[in-house]
C-alpha cells in the first residue's frame, strides 16, 4: 500500500490526528507540544530554540501573587495551542462564510475599503486574512501576520522578536507566551514614511477552555508615522479561557507610533498581557485603550524612553462589573534628558467590580529636564464596588518634574437632579455623566471605535442606577 503524502504525527504526541485525519490538541504545555507546534508551522531553528528556552523559564517562574487572585487559573486544563481549522486567504471573497459574517458584523471589510490601509485577521490563533492596499505596499510598508513574517522576513523578525523589549524572562506569562505564541501581526514602516490611514488587526477567540497568545511586533523606522488599531473579542462559555498576548513596539529616532486597542472579552477570560515600547530620541509612542469584560485582568503597558526628547502618552479607560477584577496601569521609565510622559487612567466599577491602578514612573540618573504627569480617576457606581491606586514613583535625578493625582468618587445626587430637571431620565442622566467622564480617552479614538466604546460602556451601565 502506498504511503500517504500527508505526514502523520506519531501517537503519543500531545498534538495528534483523530480517526478522520484532523489535528487534535491536548491540554497543557510540554516540550513535546512546543516542538510539534513549531514543526506544524514550519518554523526556523532559532524560533524553535526560543520557544524551548521560554518554556524552561516558564517552568521556573512562579505565578504572580501581588496582583489579582489567579488561584482559579489552571494552565493544565487549558488548550494552549489549537491546530488550524482553516487556511489562509488573500482574497476576501475566499474567506469562509462564518468567519466573514463575524468580520462583517464588526464592520471591518467596509472599514478596510473606506478607512484602512490594511487588515490582518486572526481566528483562534491562526491568521486567516491579510490585506494591504497596493499604494502602501509600494512605499515599502510590511504588514502581515507574524506567521507570514517569520517565513518571508526572518532576519528582520529575529532582530527584534522578544529580545530587548519583552524578553521571555520578564514574567511567567511572557515566558509562556514565548513558548506557545501563535498568530498576531507584524508591521514595519520604512524610514520617513508617514502612513495616512490606520492599519488594523482583529483577533477572535473562538474555543472554550482555550488560551490565545498572539504576538504583535511594530517597528516604526526613523522619521516615520503610523497608527495601528487592534480589536479583540471572545465568545462566552461557562469555563475559563486565557488571553496572554505580547506587544512589542520599536519607535526609532523622530518616529511616531500610536497603538489603539478596544477589547471586549467575555467574562470567563483571564487577560494577562505584556505590552511595551522602546522609544528613541525625539520619538513618540501613544497608547490608547478601552478594556471591557474579562474575568481577571493584569495589564501594564510600558514605555522605555531611551533617547533625548522621547515622549510617551498612555490613555486608558476600563470597566469592571460584577465578579470582574482588573489590575491595570502604565509604566514609564525615563532614561534620557528632556523626556516627557503623560498617563491618564479612567476606571468605572459597578455591582461589586474591582478596578485597580498600578503604575510606575521612574526617573533615571540621566533624566534631567524630564517631566511626568499621572492622573488616575475612578468612578464607583455603588457602595459594593472598589477602586484602588498603587502608584510607584522612583526619582534618581533631582532635576525633574513629576506630578501625580488620583481622584475616586461617585455620581453625585446634585448632578443627577440637575440633569433630570432638564428632562432626562435617571439612567440617561447617569449615561451622560459617564460619557463625560471617559471623554478624554474616547476623543482620541477613531470615530467608529469611540462610538463602539461608548455603546459597550452604556451596555455595562444598564441597571446601575436605582
BELNOR-V460320 format. One record per pair of residues at least 6 apart in sequence whose ideal C-beta (glycine too) atoms are under 7 Angstrom apart, sorted by the first residue. I is the first residue (numbers start at 0). J is the second residue. Records with the same first field share a line. If there is no record, write none. Layout:
I->J, J
This chain:
7->16
8->14, 15, 16, 35
12->31, 35
13->25, 29, 31, 32, 35
14->22, 24, 25, 32, 35, 82
15->23
16->22, 23
17->23
22->82
24->78, 80, 81, 82
26->75, 76, 77, 78
27->74, 75
28->74, 79, 178, 179
30->51, 54
32->80
33->50, 51, 54, 178, 179
34->47
36->80, 179
37->46, 47, 50
39->82
40->146
42->149
43->153
45->157
46->149
49->161, 177
50->177, 178
52->167
53->167, 174, 177, 178
54->178
56->167, 168, 174
57->171, 174, 175, 178
60->170, 171, 174
61->171
62->69, 171
63->170, 171
66->297, 326
67->295, 297, 324, 326
69->295
72->239, 269
76->208
77->208, 209, 210, 241
78->206, 208, 209, 210
79->179, 210
80->124, 179, 181
81->123, 124, 206, 209
83->125
84->123
85->95, 122, 127
87->126, 127
88->94, 127, 128
89->129
91->108, 128
94->127, 128
98->122, 127
101->203
102->108, 120, 201
105->201
106->447
107->118, 201
110->447
111->118, 130
114->196
115->196, 197, 198, 199
116->131, 132, 135, 194, 196, 197, 198
117->130, 131, 132, 135, 142, 198
118->128, 130, 199
119->126, 129, 142, 143, 144, 184, 200
120->127, 128, 201
121->127, 144, 182, 183, 200, 202, 203, 213
122->203, 205
123->205, 206
124->181, 182, 211, 212, 213
125->181, 182
126->144, 146, 147, 182
129->143, 144, 147
131->140, 142
135->194
138->189, 192
139->189, 192
140->187, 188, 189, 192, 194
141->152, 185, 186, 187
142->186, 198
143->185
144->182, 183, 184, 185
145->182, 183, 184, 185, 214, 216
148->156, 185
149->156
155->187
156->185, 216
159->216, 218, 247, 249
160->216
161->167, 177
163->277
164->247, 249, 275, 277
165->173, 245, 247, 273, 275
167->173, 174, 177
168->174
169->273
170->273
172->243, 271, 273
173->245, 273
175->243
176->212, 243, 245
179->212
180->212, 214, 245
181->212
182->202, 213
183->213, 214, 215
184->200, 215
185->216
186->198, 217, 225, 227
187->218
188->194, 219, 220, 223, 225
189->220, 223
190->220, 221, 222, 223
191->222, 223
192->223
193->223, 224
194->224, 225, 226
197->226, 227, 228, 445
198->225, 227
199->228
200->229
201->230
202->211, 213, 231
203->232
204->211, 233, 240, 242
205->234
207->236, 238, 240
208->238, 239, 240
209->240
210->240, 241, 243
211->242
212->243, 244
213->244
214->244, 245
215->229, 244, 246
216->247
217->227, 248, 249, 256
218->249
219->225, 249, 250, 251, 254, 256
220->251, 254
221->251, 252, 253, 254
222->253, 254
223->254
224->254, 255
225->256
226->257, 259
227->256, 257, 258
228->259, 445
229->260
230->261
231->262, 264
232->263
233->240, 264, 265, 268
234->265
235->265, 267
236->267
237->267
238->267
239->267, 269
240->267, 268
241->268, 269, 271
242->264, 268, 270
243->271, 272
244->272
245->273
246->258, 274
247->275
248->256, 258, 276, 284
249->277
250->256, 276, 277, 278, 279, 282, 283, 284
251->279, 282
252->279, 280, 281, 282, 306
253->281, 282
254->282
255->282, 283
256->284
257->285, 287
258->286
259->287, 444, 448
260->288
261->289, 448, 451, 452
262->290, 291
263->291, 292, 455
264->270, 292, 293
265->292
266->292, 293, 294, 323
267->294
268->293, 294
269->294, 295
270->293, 296, 298
271->297
272->298
274->300
275->301
276->284, 302
277->303, 305
278->284, 302, 303, 304, 305, 309, 311
279->305, 306, 309
280->306, 307, 308, 309
281->306, 308, 309
282->306, 309
283->310
284->302, 311
285->312
286->300, 312, 313, 314
287->314, 440, 443, 444
288->315
289->316, 440, 452
290->296, 317, 325, 327
291->318, 455, 459
293->323
294->322, 323
295->324
296->325, 326, 327
297->326
298->327
299->327, 328, 329, 330, 357
300->313, 329
301->330
302->311, 331, 340
303->332, 334
304->311, 331, 332, 333, 334, 335, 338
305->334, 335
306->335
307->335, 336, 337
308->337, 338
309->335, 338
310->338, 339
311->331, 340
312->341
313->329, 342
314->343, 440, 443
315->327, 344, 440
316->345, 437, 440
317->325, 327, 346, 354
318->347, 456, 459
319->325, 348, 352, 353, 354
320->349, 350, 352, 459
321->350, 351, 352
323->352
324->353
325->353, 354, 355
326->355, 357
327->355, 356
328->344, 356, 357, 358
329->342, 344, 358
330->358, 359
331->340, 342, 360, 371
332->361, 363
333->340, 361, 362, 363, 366, 369, 371
334->363, 365, 366
335->365, 366
336->365, 366, 367, 368, 369
337->368, 369
338->366, 369
339->369, 370
340->360, 371
341->372
342->358, 373, 374
343->374, 439, 440
344->356, 375
345->376, 436, 437, 440
346->354, 356, 377, 386
347->378, 380, 433
348->354, 379, 380, 384, 385, 386
349->380, 381, 384, 463
350->381, 383, 384
351->383, 384
352->384
353->385
354->377, 386
355->387, 389
356->375, 388, 389
357->389
358->373, 390, 391
359->391
360->371, 373, 392, 401
361->393
362->369, 393, 394, 395, 396, 399, 401
363->395, 396
364->395, 396
366->396, 399
367->396, 398, 399
368->398
369->399
370->400
371->401
372->402
373->390, 402, 403, 404
374->404
375->388, 405
376->406
377->386, 407
378->408, 409, 436
379->386, 407, 409
380->409, 410, 463
386->407
388->405
390->403
392->401, 403
394->401
410->429, 432
414->432
415->425, 428, 429
418->428, 431
419->425, 428
423->431
425->464, 465
426->464
429->460, 463, 464
430->457, 460
433->456, 460
434->453
437->456
441->449, 452, 453
444->452
